[in-house]
Amino acid sequence: MAKHDELKVRFGKYKGERLADIDVRYLDWLIGCDWLRDPLKKTITEHLRGRAEWAALGDDEAPEKKDDDEGLLCPFCCRELTASLWCAACEKYPYEKKK
């Protein structure tokens, strides 16, 4: 068991869940948010370094949107994306389209 696996998140979509149980794409997005500060940002980053799934993520990999998702958030402005992964606030697609 890694050092931070048992740490529980106290806010957001995964409130009350252990870091080890949270999707790496969400944690990756979270550490990219300007409002997240140390020491929490550092703790999450250290946790992610120990997860093989994080290393396997591509830099431009867009998360898959599922019908039951409350909504994916833009990694730049943290606002909800449309079903086509468009950010109205940034006026762009924050994830590159797969070819």
Secondary structure as a PSIPRED ss2 file (coil, helix, strand):
# PSIPRED VFORMAT (PSIPRED V4.0)

   1 M C   1.000  0.000  0.000
   2 A C   1.000  0.000  0.000
   3 K C   1.000  0.000  0.000
   4 H C   1.000  0.000  0.000
   5 D C   1.000  0.000  0.000
   6 E C   1.000  0.000  0.000
   7 L C   1.000  0.000  0.000
   8 K E   0.000  0.000  1.000
   9 V C   1.000  0.000  0.000
  10 R C   1.000  0.000  0.000
  11 F C   1.000  0.000  0.000
  12 G C   1.000  0.000  0.000
  13 K C   1.000  0.000  0.000
  14 Y C   1.000  0.000  0.000
  15 K C   1.000  0.000  0.000
  16 G C   1.000  0.000  0.000
  17 E C   1.000  0.000  0.000
  18 R E   0.000  0.000  1.000
  19 L H   0.000  1.000  0.000
  20 A H   0.000  1.000  0.000
  21 D H   0.000  1.000  0.000
  22 I C   1.000  0.000  0.000
  23 D C   1.000  0.000  0.000
  24 V H   0.000  1.000  0.000
  25 R H   0.000  1.000  0.000
  26 Y H   0.000  1.000  0.000
  27 L H   0.000  1.000  0.000
  28 D H   0.000  1.000  0.000
  29 W H   0.000  1.000  0.000
  30 L H   0.000  1.000  0.000
  31 I H   0.000  1.000  0.000
  32 G C   1.000  0.000  0.000
  33 C C   1.000  0.000  0.000
  34 D C   1.000  0.000  0.000
  35 W C   1.000  0.000  0.000
  36 L C   1.000  0.000  0.000
  37 R C   1.000  0.000  0.000
  38 D C   1.000  0.000  0.000
  39 P C   1.000  0.000  0.000
  40 L H   0.000  1.000  0.000
  41 K H   0.000  1.000  0.000
  42 K H   0.000  1.000  0.000
  43 T H   0.000  1.000  0.000
  44 I H   0.000  1.000  0.000
  45 T H   0.000  1.000  0.000
  46 E H   0.000  1.000  0.000
  47 H H   0.000  1.000  0.000
  48 L H   0.000  1.000  0.000
  49 R H   0.000  1.000  0.000
  50 G C   1.000  0.000  0.000
  51 R C   1.000  0.000  0.000
  52 A H   0.000  1.000  0.000
  53 E H   0.000  1.000  0.000
  54 W H   0.000  1.000  0.000
  55 A H   0.000  1.000  0.000
  56 A H   0.000  1.000  0.000
  57 L C   1.000  0.000  0.000
  58 G C   1.000  0.000  0.000
  59 D C   1.000  0.000  0.000
  60 D C   1.000  0.000  0.000
  61 E C   1.000  0.000  0.000
  62 A C   1.000  0.000  0.000
  63 P C   1.000  0.000  0.000
  64 E C   1.000  0.000  0.000
  65 K C   1.000  0.000  0.000
  66 K C   1.000  0.000  0.000
  67 D C   1.000  0.000  0.000
  68 D C   1.000  0.000  0.000
  69 D C   1.000  0.000  0.000
  70 E C   1.000  0.000  0.000
  71 G C   1.000  0.000  0.000
  72 L C   1.000  0.000  0.000
  73 L E   0.000  0.000  1.000
  74 C C   1.000  0.000  0.000
  75 P C   1.000  0.000  0.000
  76 F C   1.000  0.000  0.000
  77 C C   1.000  0.000  0.000
  78 C C   1.000  0.000  0.000
  79 R C   1.000  0.000  0.000
  80 E E   0.000  0.000  1.000
  81 L C   1.000  0.000  0.000
  82 T C   1.000  0.000  0.000
  83 A C   1.000  0.000  0.000
  84 S C   1.000  0.000  0.000
  85 L C   1.000  0.000  0.000
  86 W C   1.000  0.000  0.000
  87 C E   0.000  0.000  1.000
  88 A C   1.000  0.000  0.000
  89 A C   1.000  0.000  0.000
  90 C C   1.000  0.000  0.000
  91 E C   1.000  0.000  0.000
  92 K E   0.000  0.000  1.000
  93 Y C   1.000  0.000  0.000
  94 P C   1.000  0.000  0.000
  95 Y C   1.000  0.000  0.000
  96 E C   1.000  0.000  0.000
  97 K C   1.000  0.000  0.000
  98 K C   1.000  0.000  0.000
  99 K C   1.000  0.000  0.000
